[in-house]
Structure formats: structure tokens, C-alpha cells
């Protein structure tokens, strides 16, 4: 029966690669294999699992953060940030690319919506970069990779889902993600600086800008994202509010900012709630299908078989980490991060716990790894988002070439964090000491 569990896994992955809908594929394969192997009565356990999902207070943060990101997308925050940062950084080599990375990081810490960030910067920054002589590969690679920062820098939907699946506190996972997110930003900007120094024509300085009161513009552009970052992350880090409560604070703050910018119309609010409903429904219907799949997989002993295989491998936890992360990376070429999070991670988590790994560290390694799935062809979503809004002169091959260095930098960050776990642990441990929580 354990072998049939692996057959079910292969059938589900194959159906997903063919193009069948995720939630229905997981549910259908679970129903088919579960009925044959375990009997239909086994599914009486499923309603209790689904009820546990629907009453999970932690997962309530998902629609709230999605709503916050969609409202901010409509408020014009990204456009103003990009224009201001371009004025500040454009006069140096690679300045426009630096501006894109900075704006991507700020939007990641406020909205966390990859699609909105990539599309916005693709519409505004890409034509300007091409106009001023930037290499198409460097320009597209910078925009696509900057958009994916929202998967690691909190608040992030990936971190929320991983915290629930792995079983670690969301607040601690948010804190642990601060250092890796900062490392990614530093590596991105360092690569752009080296590229601009080696090949000035690929990232030239821009000498002509309209003279405007820059100080007032910087204050006006930077205050809204800093306000939201402080409201959302500060309330979590200093124990003022739970992650779900801080998501509500962030949603309220986004509405306030949109109102101040006179972008909070009835149509905008209706569109934001509709998009939030669609994205949230997608996540939760996949989660319900994955719950049915996991129930049958464990019922047939698949988890024990995978556990025994990894335990029997030479090298112990090192082999487990190498193979597990390699599987996630390869699946990221073909599957969405939500699918990997709900199908693969629940299988690996009990093994990591049995091997005595730090689960906070383990969860963040997966988060960094999943970030690459947005950039790796053929199904990297950031690539699709950018190609959809890029000028017709931009070929998909140029986008593929542009993201290669940034994927390498992401893997370098993953290796660095895997080698030095204290990079993840020191900030959560410091906050625990501040709050008087014993180690």
C-alpha cells in the first residue's frame, strides 16, 4: 500500500504538469486512490480536517494581507516611489536598477503581492530603462527578481502558509526572514554595481532629470510605506498585536492611504474586494484539495515510506536537506509555490522534526527556495507577468537570460543561510530576550 501512495503522488504531479486544475487534481486523485485502497468510509475524517482549516485564526491573515496589497496597488504608491527613487539614484551607473530593487523591497514589506509589483514596475520602469540604454536582459532580470522579494521579506503569504504547515509561530518566522531578505537585497545591488562597473553601456547613468523639490517628494513618497511597515511589522515584532491582528491594521492603513490619495472610490473598493476573494478562494480551495490528498497519502503509509527512505540515506540530516531542497527547486520549474507548500512540505516536515532540525530554520530555507519558483522557466510567474506588459521588442529569451544571475544569487543566499543557521536565529532570539521569554 505504501508503494501505491507514491504512485498516487506521481499521478497527481503528472496531471498538474499536463495542466489540470490543482485543487481538483489533488481532490480527484485522493478520492480515487483512497476509495480503492482505504474504502469510502475513510473520508469521514475529511470534514473535520476542512473545518480545522476554515476555523484557523492564523490563516485569516491571508485575505487581509492580500486585500492590503490590492488596495495599495490602486493607491499609486508604487508609481510615485519609482519616480522618486529614479530621481535620487538615476545619476549613478545602474541607478535605475538600484531604484527598482529599493522600490521592490519597500513594496515587499508593505504589499507582498508579486504580480502587482512586477506588473507595476514593468509598466513604469522597463520603458524608462530601455529608453536610457539599459541592457534588456539586465533590465528585465532586475524587475522580475525585485518583484519576488515579496516572497521572503515579511509580510509574505508564503511565510504565513509555511508557518501553518510547518507549525512555527508566524511572528518568529517574520523575524527570521529579515536577515535573509536583507542579504538578497545586498546581493542584488552588489551584482548590479559590478555589472555597471564592468560594462557601463549596459547600465548607464542618466544626466537629465526635471528639477523638482526633491526633499518634499522623498518625504511624501517614503512616508506611506514606512508608516505601513511600522504599523504591520512593528506591531508583530514588539508583541503589540498577533500577525492576524496586524494584517487587519495593515488593511486599515492601506484604506487610509488610499483615501488620502483620493483613490478610495466605490469602484476601487469593489475591485479590491473581488480580487481578494478570488485570490483567497484559490489558496483555500487548493488547501482543501491538498488536505484530502495528505489524508489519503498518510492513510496508505506514504509518509512512513518517505520517512524510512530519508532516514536510511547516508549522511543523515545533510542528505535530507540536500535532496529535499533539490526536489523543491526542481518542482519549482513546473509547479506554483502554493502547490509545493501544500503537497511536498507536509511530507518533509515530519522527517525534519524527527531528525531534530530547527523547524524555524527549515521553514525559512523552504521559503527562500520557493522564491526561485517565480523566476525559473518554463512556468515562472514573474516571467509571465513581465512578458505580458513588456514592449514587443523584448523577447522571452532576453528575460530568461536576465534572471539567471538573480536565481544564482538566490541559491547563494539559500546556501549561506543553510550553512550559518544563526543568521536566522539571532533576531528571533533577541526579541524573545526582550520579551522575557526563556530560550
Secondary structure, 3 states (H helix, E strand, C coil): CHHHHHHHHHHHHHHHHHCCCHHHHHHHHHHHHHHHHHCHHHHHHHHHHHHHHHCCCCCHHHHHHHHHHHHHHHCCHHHHHHHHHHHHHCCCCCHHHHHHHHHHHHHHCCCCCHHHHHHHHHHHHHHHHHHCCCCHHHHHHHHHHHHHHHHCCCCCHHHHHHHHHHCCCHHHHHHHHHHHHHHHHHHHHHHHHHHHHHCHHHCCCCCCCCCCCHHHHHHHHHHHHHHHHHHHHHHHHCCCCCHHHHHHHHHHHHHHHHHHCCCCCHHHHHHHHHHHHHHHHHHHHHHHHHHHHHHHHHHCCHHHHHHHHHHHCCCCHHHHHHHHHHHHHHHCCCCCHHHHHHHCHHHHHHHHHHCCCCHHHHHHHHHHHHHHHHCCCCCCHHHHHHHHHCCCCCCHHHHHHHHHHHHHHHHHHHHHHHHCCHHHHHHHHHHHHHCCCCC
